[in-house]
Amino acid sequence: MRNIEFKAELRDLPLARGICAALGAVRVGRFEQTDTYYSVPAGRLKKRECPGEAVEYIRYERPDSAAARPSDFAVFAEGEFLERFGRSEIPVRAIVRKARELFLIENVRIHLDEVEGLGTFLEFEAQVGGGHDERACRAALARLREAFAPALGEPVARSYCDLVEGA
């Protein structure tokens, strides 16, 4: 699967919530997530744990860029991951804990993330497919960036894993 993604510092969380409401984004909920990142030869691999939810493994590759960028990813249930890739120990690279508020608008997921030890961030993920090509996804993210501009800080090129390692 493929997303077009954008991440930025979030300087005003209440304002961002208000912008979500004004745009008609649907609030899905707030989730406490622990992402364990593993050392892999290429791309990134993380195990996501969220109380009350099944464990997921997410494998993705994307460039580190402050601009909107493509991300190719696959999501595996824990059993499927272990069956497909085995049970050998993979070295842990970093652990990221965050509280995520999730909003949906059309094919875009809006994440308002409070990341332990790092601060508050906003992410947009526009899923490519189902009538939304990359150009349409990039245009949707540009509109959202403009709408959220009063609440945003600097764009962020790196993953939370990279930021935690550098903290």
PLY file of the C-alpha trace (Angstrom):
ply
format ascii 1.0
element vertex 167
property float x
property float y
property float z
element edge 166
property int vertex1
property int vertex2
end_header
0.00 0.00 0.00
1.06 3.60 -0.44
0.41 6.84 1.43
1.49 10.39 0.84
2.56 11.72 4.24
3.45 15.00 5.89
4.60 15.68 9.47
5.13 18.94 11.35
5.59 20.25 14.85
2.22 21.13 16.38
2.36 24.38 18.32
-1.33 24.67 19.25
-3.16 21.40 19.93
-6.54 22.98 20.89
-6.48 25.07 17.70
-5.71 21.95 15.62
-8.71 20.18 17.18
-10.85 23.19 16.31
-9.61 23.17 12.71
-10.47 19.46 12.46
-14.01 20.24 13.65
-14.37 23.21 11.28
-13.29 21.04 8.33
-15.81 18.34 9.26
-13.16 15.74 10.08
-14.56 12.79 12.03
-12.84 12.10 15.36
-12.19 8.37 15.65
-10.67 8.51 19.12
-7.59 8.87 21.27
-5.15 5.97 21.51
-2.15 5.26 23.72
0.41 3.64 21.42
3.81 2.07 22.00
5.88 1.61 18.86
8.96 -0.62 19.11
11.29 0.08 16.19
13.67 -2.66 15.09
17.05 -2.47 13.38
16.51 -3.72 9.83
18.79 -3.46 6.78
16.40 -1.27 4.76
13.35 0.83 5.53
11.73 0.70 8.94
9.94 -1.97 10.95
7.87 -1.29 14.05
5.61 -3.25 16.33
2.59 -1.20 17.42
0.89 -1.98 20.71
-2.31 -0.22 21.77
-4.35 -1.32 24.82
-7.45 -3.24 23.75
-6.21 -3.65 20.17
-4.39 -6.46 18.39
-0.62 -6.05 18.00
0.42 -4.94 14.51
3.75 -4.97 12.72
4.23 -2.18 10.19
7.01 -2.32 7.60
7.56 0.86 5.60
9.96 2.66 3.31
9.94 6.37 2.68
12.46 9.14 2.10
13.35 11.50 4.93
11.96 14.76 3.55
10.24 17.73 5.15
7.93 17.93 2.12
4.96 15.64 1.51
6.49 12.27 0.68
5.42 8.80 -0.46
5.47 5.93 2.01
5.17 2.33 0.87
4.00 0.11 3.71
2.55 -3.23 4.74
0.66 -4.01 7.95
0.79 -7.49 9.47
-1.15 -9.03 12.33
1.22 -10.52 14.91
0.53 -14.14 13.92
0.90 -13.38 10.22
4.16 -11.53 10.84
5.66 -14.37 12.91
4.52 -16.99 10.39
5.95 -15.04 7.47
9.19 -13.74 8.99
9.93 -16.19 11.78
10.58 -15.84 15.47
14.24 -14.85 15.48
15.18 -11.91 17.68
15.51 -8.61 15.84
17.55 -5.95 17.66
15.43 -3.13 19.10
16.41 0.30 17.82
14.08 2.57 19.84
10.77 2.63 21.68
8.33 5.49 21.06
5.34 6.10 23.33
2.63 8.48 22.25
-0.97 9.50 22.68
-2.60 9.82 19.25
-5.86 11.53 18.42
-7.11 10.25 15.08
-9.39 12.20 12.74
-10.57 11.20 9.25
-11.49 13.43 6.35
-12.05 11.77 2.97
-9.02 9.51 2.35
-6.79 11.39 4.82
-5.92 10.37 8.37
-5.04 13.30 10.63
-2.90 12.39 13.64
-2.48 14.77 16.56
0.39 13.12 18.44
1.75 13.83 21.90
5.07 11.97 21.85
6.82 11.18 25.13
10.08 13.11 25.41
9.63 14.91 22.07
6.52 17.10 22.13
3.41 17.48 20.01
3.18 16.78 16.28
0.66 16.62 13.46
0.76 14.02 10.69
-1.33 13.73 7.55
-1.54 10.37 5.74
-3.43 10.35 2.44
-4.02 6.84 1.15
-3.36 6.37 -2.55
-6.01 4.28 -4.31
-9.77 4.06 -4.46
-10.00 6.96 -6.90
-7.24 8.99 -5.21
-4.00 9.09 -7.20
-0.75 10.57 -5.88
-1.45 13.97 -7.40
-4.87 14.17 -5.73
-3.33 13.06 -2.41
-0.63 15.72 -2.62
-3.26 18.36 -3.43
-5.36 17.27 -0.43
-2.32 17.55 1.86
-1.48 21.00 0.47
-5.04 22.17 1.29
-4.80 20.72 4.79
-1.38 22.27 5.40
-2.84 25.65 4.48
-5.86 25.13 6.76
-3.70 24.02 9.71
-0.91 26.60 9.14
-1.83 28.74 12.20
-1.31 25.69 14.47
1.85 24.32 12.88
5.54 24.74 13.57
8.37 23.50 11.40
7.96 20.54 9.02
9.64 17.34 10.25
11.59 15.10 7.86
12.43 12.22 10.19
10.51 9.46 11.93
9.73 9.52 15.64
12.30 6.73 15.98
15.03 8.96 14.55
13.93 11.87 16.74
13.94 9.73 19.90
17.42 8.44 19.05
18.62 12.03 18.66
16.93 13.31 21.84
0 1
1 2
2 3
3 4
4 5
5 6
6 7
7 8
8 9
9 10
10 11
11 12
12 13
13 14
14 15
15 16
16 17
17 18
18 19
19 20
20 21
21 22
22 23
23 24
24 25
25 26
26 27
27 28
28 29
29 30
30 31
31 32
32 33
33 34
34 35
35 36
36 37
37 38
38 39
39 40
40 41
41 42
42 43
43 44
44 45
45 46
46 47
47 48
48 49
49 50
50 51
51 52
52 53
53 54
54 55
55 56
56 57
57 58
58 59
59 60
60 61
61 62
62 63
63 64
64 65
65 66
66 67
67 68
68 69
69 70
70 71
71 72
72 73
73 74
74 75
75 76
76 77
77 78
78 79
79 80
80 81
81 82
82 83
83 84
84 85
85 86
86 87
87 88
88 89
89 90
90 91
91 92
92 93
93 94
94 95
95 96
96 97
97 98
98 99
99 100
100 101
101 102
102 103
103 104
104 105
105 106
106 107
107 108
108 109
109 110
110 111
111 112
112 113
113 114
114 115
115 116
116 117
117 118
118 119
119 120
120 121
121 122
122 123
123 124
124 125
125 126
126 127
127 128
128 129
129 130
130 131
131 132
132 133
133 134
134 135
135 136
136 137
137 138
138 139
139 140
140 141
141 142
142 143
143 144
144 145
145 146
146 147
147 148
148 149
149 150
150 151
151 152
152 153
153 154
154 155
155 156
156 157
157 158
158 159
159 160
160 161
161 162
162 163
163 164
164 165
165 166
